[in-house]
Amino acid sequence: MKRRLVQVVTALIANGYLPGFLNGTIYQGPWKRACLPFLNCYSCPGALGACPVGAMQSLAVSSQSLSLYVGGALLATGALVGRLVCGWLCPFGLLQDLMAKLQRCKIHIPLAMLKVKYVVMLLTLLLPLLWVNPVTGLSAPYFCMYICPAGTLEAGLPLLLLNPPLRELAGSLFLWKVGLLLVILVAMVFVWRPFCRVLCPLGAFYGLCNRLSFYQLQINQDNCSSCGQCGQACPAGLPVWEEPRSSECIRCLQCIDTCHRRAISWGPVSVKTGRDISGEARL
């Protein structure tokens, strides 16, 4: 319940510009200069901050360089808590968690598909720098244009509903993105967090940070009996007792509540010794 409360409050604060929803406008005030650590479309009528993926791509398109500010902010966040951002803060992650409540049969994602997000991450960073449309002579934020379902749900659909003139401009690209959003929404009912695990470039980046972040999931081997209950409780089905720093772990921390032997903990790790602050060995 604590995690769900944090998710809801974060989503409400990040999209708290009510006049945008009432008037079909986009907030352009000073808060928009702040880059959020999670996926939240810049063009959402209620968005108060900037999406890191959109900001990174926009700068790459306009100046043909990567943003040190956005990259530094993401690196600092990842180095501190890793993929905890996905599990506790991301509004689109909240939507996927809620859709999973409708799940009646669960389909497992093939391991090979879990690697797709790393390809998406590389293409998101490099395509705006390396590929220019031969017709227009311009680059573009390709992930935002062709993939991002959060942008379609949070910005595209509300803006079209609130601004009738924009509906006349919606063409095949918008229909493609709505179709992709519908596919992902349906997938959420059968697969736990399909977008996070297969397509999200931020999920890929934070996943790489999981093994090195200052805060870690840690296993006390003296208490652990390898019963596997933490793996059964893990929504991703991860063997937590064997690999607590998995890149697929969103650090929802459900495994901690499940372990009746209190063998799993979450806390800071000493940079010098590689041990957690309380003295337990880092795995």
Secondary structure by P-SEA (a helix, b strand, c coil): caaaaaaaaaaaaaaccccccccccccccccccccccccccccccccccccaaaaaaaaaaacccccaaaaaaaaaaaacccccccccccaaaaaaaaaaccccbbbbccccccaaaaaaaaaaacccccccccccccccccccccccaaaaaacaaaaaaacaaaaaaccaaaaaaaaaaaaaaaaaacccccccccccaaaaaaaaacccccccccccccccccccccccccccccccccccccccccccccccccccccccccccccccccccccccccc
